[in-house]
Amino acid sequence: MYYVVKRFEISGSHHLELPYESKCSCKHGHNWIITVHCRAEKLNEWGMVTDFTHIKRDVTDVLDHADINKVLPFNPTAENLARWIQERIENCYRVEVRESEGNLAIYEVD
């Protein structure tokens, strides 16, 4: 099995739709640290699991420096972002979304 891991940072704003009072209901920003884990039993025709450049491009072209509520059709929690990223990236089985030093969400395919 081959594994690759790509880590990068995006900046953006969002707010959360919550049924209770929360500071996160107000628009605010993060410098999210995204870590994408991919694996494959065989390498593609170019000798890769997934191109590192494509991993970053498929996320940053949509989310970096964006109002994320305006570009994604769901409540942009870190958990939801992790799943959305996993579904976009070829051979991805795990995504970590760190929105601050103490807050990390992980989505992993079983």
C-alpha atoms as one frame of an Amber mdcrd trajectory, in Angstrom:
protein
   0.000   0.000   0.000   1.258   3.489  -0.852   0.421   6.520   1.285   0.789
  10.255   0.762  -0.019  13.107   3.131  -0.481  16.736   2.073  -0.693  19.538
   4.646  -1.586  23.126   3.732  -3.278  26.239   5.063  -6.322  28.134   3.845
  -7.786  31.382   5.117 -11.456  32.188   5.001 -14.507  33.393   6.823 -17.686
  31.625   7.848 -20.437  31.579  10.389 -22.330  28.630  11.803 -26.088  28.186
  11.797 -26.787  26.974  15.327 -30.009  26.557  17.333 -28.376  28.086  20.420
 -26.499  31.297  21.200 -22.861  31.098  20.157 -20.060  33.440  19.110 -19.648
  31.173  16.076 -23.003  32.356  14.728 -21.301  35.658  13.883 -19.088  35.881
  10.821 -15.466  35.207  11.754 -12.330  33.853  10.129  -9.787  31.107  10.527
  -6.473  30.056   9.107  -7.403  26.396   8.784  -4.630  23.807   8.630  -5.807
  20.990   6.368  -4.105  17.585   6.323  -5.174  15.174   3.588  -4.263  11.465
   3.724  -4.467   9.352   0.554  -3.626   5.741  -0.201  -3.583   3.330  -3.124
  -2.525  -0.232  -3.740  -1.157   0.729  -7.151   0.380   3.938  -8.391  -1.236
   5.775 -11.286   0.386   6.008 -14.725   2.653   8.851 -13.509   3.864   6.914
 -10.462   1.675   8.695  -7.892  -1.092   7.921  -5.421  -2.562  11.376  -6.017
  -0.749  14.479  -7.261   0.093  16.782  -4.318  -0.650  19.805  -6.506  -4.137
  18.511  -7.308  -4.892  17.882  -3.643  -4.159  21.486  -2.723  -5.748  22.965
  -5.851  -9.047  21.080  -5.416  -9.518  22.672  -2.007  -7.832  26.081  -2.172
  -9.392  27.104  -5.495 -12.806  26.884  -3.824 -12.190  27.833  -0.181  -9.073
  29.989   0.209  -9.937  33.609   1.030 -13.637  32.913   0.538 -16.778  33.468
   2.565 -17.306  29.740   2.901 -21.032  30.060   3.613 -21.418  31.538   0.116
 -19.595  28.729  -1.711 -20.694  25.557   0.109 -24.301  24.331   0.453 -24.046
  23.189   4.084 -23.261  24.492   7.563 -19.453  24.891   7.331 -18.360  23.249
  10.554 -14.856  21.802  10.645 -16.425  18.337  10.596 -18.462  19.089   7.468
 -15.439  20.653   5.773 -13.391  17.523   6.467 -15.969  15.277   4.828 -16.415
  17.629   1.834 -12.654  17.635   1.249 -12.431  13.834   1.527 -15.134  13.431
  -1.099 -13.278  15.723  -3.563  -9.826  14.146  -3.412  -8.920  10.997  -5.316
  -7.838   8.098  -3.060  -8.449  10.170   0.089  -9.400   8.227   3.200  -8.740
  10.758   6.009  -8.884  14.533   6.386  -7.948  16.622   9.402  -9.235  20.186
   9.670  -7.602  22.273  12.399  -9.372  25.594  12.860  -7.270  26.662  15.826
  -4.545  25.235  18.029  -7.044  23.462  20.253  -9.746  22.500  17.738  -9.299
  19.602  15.328 -11.964  17.716  13.356 -11.215  14.456  11.580 -13.210  12.608
   8.954 -12.058   9.116   8.048 -13.553   6.561   5.698 -13.868   3.125   7.309
